Amino acid sequence: MLREFKEFAMRGNVVDLAIGVIIGAAFGKIVTSLVNDVLMPPIGLLLGNVDFSNLFLNLKGSYETVDAATTAGAPIVKYGLFINTVIDFVIVAFVIFLVVKGINRLKKKQEAAPPPGPSTQEKLLMEIRDALRAQR
């Protein structure tokens, strides 16, 4: 059973999947940082000095910041963080779209390539076949 598990775990597809998940997690962190630290501050500045990470809706009580409401245990809706997450998702989805589009383009080029001609063995067999037909 251990040997079978080792064979399963070392298959190319499983290893490729594991590498993809690790790279995807790292890429997700990079995109999150890009959204939170690079894109949202200028967008917030253009919209009147808005800090998206501090946009929330009080459901009970009155609090100035998300941290104050969270510390007090108040029920709040953090729609600013949701906006950040949606932008994060859109960027990741767009990058995945570009990668899939590139892969599909490569596949089409491979499919469009003409099939290789007959091998030397096949040519020889065709000559033998033709010679036998001519003798009949």
Secondary structure, DSSP 8 states (H G I E B T S, - for coil): -HHHHHHHHTSHHHHHHHHHHHHHHHHHHHHHHIIIIIIHHHHHHHTTS--GGG--EESSS--SSHHHHHHHT--EE-HHHHHHHHHHHHHHHHHHHHHHHHHHHHHHHHHHS------HHHHHHHHHHHHHHHH-
